[in-house]
Amino acid sequence: MADRRIGIIVHGATGRMGTTQHLARALLAIRGEGGLALGSGDRLMPDPLLVGRDADRLAALARSLGVARWTTDLDAALAGGEDELFFDCAPTGLRPALVRRALAAGKHVFVEKPTAPTLEGALELARLAARAGRKNGVIQDKLFLPGLMKLKRLKDGGFFGRILAVRIDFGWWVFDGIEQPSQRMSWNYRKRDGGGIVLDMYAHWRYIIDNLVAPVRRVCCVAKTHTTRRRDERGEVFEVDADDAAYALMELEGGVVATVTSSWATRVRRDDLLVIQIDGTEGSAVAGLHRCRMQSHLATPKPPWNADVPQPMDFHAQWQDVPDNVAYPSSFRSCWEGFLRHVAEDAPFAATLLEGAKGAQLAELAYRSSREGRWLDVPILTL
């Protein structure tokens, strides 16, 4: 056994996602536990190079995380031969140009979603990576959340029987920054910066639905901007031009129907910020980020309908928890481990830039459906 170093350029390191999810909970956690075990018995040791625009912030972050390398010079980082992998988690609008530069420098590329603001841009990146012969991938973290992994286990075990429908309910109230500080960066609400809940979240919904239920074949969507004025990080009020809520129907392969509600203008009265329910002929299950509850066909009650008296049944109490039979690592760490094995030992990896383009495709079609007020087909994508 031997330690094998892998140099990783981490662009956008000082952002919340870069610092917490990708560095602290994934790459540095792997390194702190002695590296990633490979099939050969070797241990792969991530060696991140932090890249950003603010030298003081980068230096402070590097010190706090125990990372030796950082730079504000992305060109020099890409030109260096000691780092073979480029990762980007900066705002969406910057990503296509960054990925093109990394591929031109001969790097493998791994990126946050969405891979690009448009389908054309996302497909271009997938094709460039294929032509360059570079390993490539996109983060699909939600698939590795405990709640969703339990849903997958139920599906693979035949619990649902024939799946009939899936319902996704996501979101919370995001303050406008005027009366209370906002919980999200202002760029999320400007189209020119890659903002919009459809562009942001439909990348997730596409890979979740495709992998947990069935491929999306048609979509009908209404996208809305409910909060029209917000205050940015500098204290300046601006007019919002990006959508902050979307309401969609989707038809999946095999006739399954999905209803998807996404909103940053809703107040939460459900089990979690994201709740997914799958209904089938033999059973149903409801999952949040961690917990998953199920109800089999045989255990399904017959609720009385009598509008003149309060409902006597406690519907929540009638569901059974899916047990935590295994330990679940950080979902972002799971994404990184899969891609690092792909780079280091050519292990299979499904979440390529082409899969990322499918998310951009669904978002683009959802926006078009909202403008035109009609159902649209979702064509099969190829390189």
N, C-alpha and C positions, 0 to 999 in steps of 0.2 A: 504494500500500500504506500501511496505517496500523495502529498498535497499538490494540487494543480491550481495555479492562480488563473483567474479570469478577470481582466480589466473591463470595467463597465463605466461608460460616460453617462452620468445621471444629469440630464438637463431639466431644469425646473426644480432643483433640489430643495430650495427654500420655501416652496409652497407647502400647504398643509398636506396634500397627498404625497408629495415627494418626501417630506421629512418623516411623517408618521407612518404612512402605509407602506411605502416602497423601501425606505431606508431602515427605520427603527424596527418595524414589524416583519420585514422580509429579509433584505440582503444582510443587514447587520445581525439579525437574529440567526440566520444561517451561519454566518461567520463566527458568531459567538458560541455556537454549539459545535465548532470544529469542522465546519464545511458541510457540503452536500455529498452524501454517499453516492458514488456512481457504480454502475454494474461491474466495473473492473476491480472494485475495491478501493480505488483512489477517492480522495476527498477534494471536491471542488471548492476553492476559497474565493468568494467575491471580493474584489478590490475596487471600490467605487471611486470615481473622480467626480467631485461635485462641481457643477457648472451653473452659473447664474450671472446676473448683471451687477449685483451689489457686493463688493468685496468685503465690506464689514460684516454683512449678514452671513456671507459664505464662511468667513473665517470663524465667526462665533458658532455657527452651526457645526462646522467641522470639529471644533474643540469640544462642543457638547456631546457629539456622537462618537468621538474618538476616531475620526477619519483623518488620515494624514494628507490627502490630496484634494485640492480645490483650485478653480481658476475661473476668471471672467472671460477668458479668451477661447471661445468655442472653436474657432478655426484652428488654433494650435492643438486643442484637444483632439479634433478629428484628424489632424495631420500626424499625430503621434502613432507609433506602431505598437505601443504596449497595451492598448485598449482595443479589443476586438468587437465590443458590443456597445451600441448607442441606444439609450433609453430616453424617451421624452414624456414628461407629464406637465408641460406648460399649457397655456390656453390653446384651445382647439385651432383658432385661426392661424397660429404660427406653425402648426405641425407639418403640413405638407412640404413647405420649403426646407424645414429642418431635416425631415426624413430623406428628401432628395439629396441634400448635402452629405448626410451620413452614408447613404448608399454609394454616392460618387467617391467617397473616401474609402470604400471597401468594407464598411462595418456591417455586421448583423444589426437588425433593428427590431426593437420591442417598444410599443407605444401604448399610452392610455387611449381610451376611446373618447369620442369618436375619432377615427383615424384621419378624417378630413371633413370640412363643412359640406362638401357636395359628393354625390356618387361618382361623378367624373374624376374628381380629385382623388378619392379613395381608391378607385380602380387603377388610376395611373400609378399610385404608389405600389399596389399589389403587383402590377405588371413590371414595374422597374425592378422590384426586388427579385421577381422570378427570373428576369433576364440577367440580372447581376449574379444569380446563383447564391444569394445571401439568405440566411435563415431570417425569418420574419414572423412577427406575431403581435397580437393585441391583447390587452388585459381583459379577461372575462371573469372578474372577481366574484360576481354574485352567484355563479354556479357552485362555488366552494363554500358558501355560507351554510351553516348547519341545517337551517330550516329547509333550504332548497335541496341539499344533499339527501335529507330524509324523504322529501317528495320524490326524488329520483329513485331512491331505494324502493319506495312503494310502487312506483310505476314499473320498475324492472322486475319486481316480484309478482306482477299481475294483479295487484290489489284493486285497481280501479275498474278492471274489466275493460269494456269499450269506453274510451274517454268521450264525453259529450261536450264539455265546455270548460273554459278556464277564465277566471276573473282576477285581474290585477288591480289593486287599489294602492296608490302610492302618493305620498306628499305630506306637507305640513304648511303652517302659516309662516311665510318669510316676511319679516318686518321691512318696511320701506326705507328705514334709515332716517326718516324725518321725525316721527314720534318716538320710535325706539330704534336702536342700532340694528342693522341688518345682519343676518347670520350667514349670508352668502356674499361673495365678491360682486361688485357692480358689473363686471364684464359679462356676467351671466344674463344680463338683461339688455345687452346691446348686440344687435345682429352683426355689426361690423367686426366685433371681437369674438364671434363664434357662440353667442348666447342663444338661449331659447330652450325650453324644457323638452321640446320634441327632439331637437338635435342632440341634446344631452342624454335623455333617458331612453329614446327609442333604440339607441345602440344596445342598451341593456335588454330591453324587452325583446328585441329580435333574437339574441342568442339564448335568452331564457326560454322563450316559447319554442324556438326551433329544437332545443336540446331536451327540454322537459316534457314537451307535448307533441308537437308536429310542426313542420315547416309552414310559415305564413304564405298564403296564396293570394289573398285580397285584403284591402284595407279601406275603411271609410273613417274619416277623422274630422273633428272640429277643434281647431287651435285658437286660443284666446289670450289676450293680454288684459288681465283683470285689474292689475295695479299699474297705472299709467305713468306715475311719477315716483322717482326714488332719489335718495341722496347717496352719492358715492363716497369713496374713502377720503377724499379731500374736503368733504362737507358741501359739495356742490350738488344742487338738485338738477336732475336730468329727465328728459322724456324717454320713457321706456318704449322701445320698438321691437322687442323680442317677446315671444309668447311665454306666459308663465303658467298655463294650464292647457291640457289637451284631453279630449274625450274621444275614444276610438272603438270601433267594432272591427274585428279581424276574422276572416274565415281561414281556417287552417286546412292542411291536407287531410283528406278523409272526412271533411264536413264538420270538424270541430269548430266551435265558435268561441272567440275570445273577446271579452270586454275589458278595456284598459283605461283607467282613469289616472291621470298624472297631474298634480297641482301643487304649486307653491302659494296657493291662496285658499287653503282649506284647513280646518281645525280637526285634530285627530281624535276620533272616538272609535278605535279599533284596537286590535291586539298589538300592533307594531306600526312603524312608519311605512313599511312595505308589507302587504298581505297578499298572498296568492292562494286562491282556492281552485282546486281541480275536482270536477264532478264526473263520475263514471257510473256505469250500470251496476257495478258491484260495490262501489264505495266512493266516499269523498274525503278530501283532506284539505286542511287549511294551514298554511305555513307563514310565519314571520321570518325575521332574520335568523332566529335561533330555534324557536319552538315549532313543532308541527303536531297537529292534532288530526285524528282520523275517525271516521264513522263508517262502519261496514253496512252493506245492504241489510244483513240480518239484524243489526243493532239500530236501524233507522226507525224512529218513532212515528206515530200518526198524530200529529198535533191537531187539537180541536180548533175549529174556526167559529168563534162566537164573538162578534164585535161588541156585544153588550156587557161583557165581563172582562176583567184583566186576564191576560194570558197566564195560565197556571204553570206552564212548562218553563224550566230553566234550560234553554237550548244549549248554552255553553257547557253545562254540566254533563251533557249527553255524549261528549266527545272524549276520546281516549288519546293520551299523549303517546307519540312515537318516542321510544326510549333513546337515551344517549348511550348507545352501545359501544361507540368508538370515540376517540379524542379527535377534535377538529382543530387543525392549526389555523392560523390567520389565512383568510381567503386570498389575500394578496401574496402571501408567502407561497401558497399552493400554485398560483399562477407562475411565479418566478421559478419555483423548483421544476415545473414542467418545461419551461422555456430553456432554463440552464441545461437541463439534461438533453434537450433537443440540440443545443449548440455544441455541447461537450462530447456527446456520444451518439448523435443522430437519432435520438429516441423520437417516436412519433409525437406530433404536436398538431392538434386540430385547429387551434385558434389563430390562423394565419391572417395576413392583411386582407386576403380575399373574404374571409369571414367578417372582418371589420367593415369591409365595403358593403356587406349585406345590411349592417346597421345604418349606414349612411343612405342606402337605398330606401329602407323603410321610412326613415325620417323625411327624405325628399318626397316620397309618394304621399306620406301623411300631410305634408304641407300643401302639396298640389291638390289632394282631395279636399282639404279645408277651403282652399281658394275656389275650387270648381263645384263643390257641394255634391260629390258623387263617389261611388265605389271605384277603386282602381285595382287592376291586377298587379301582382308582384312577380315579375319574371324571374326565372332561374338565372343566377349570375355565373359567368365563367370568365377565365382570363382571356 
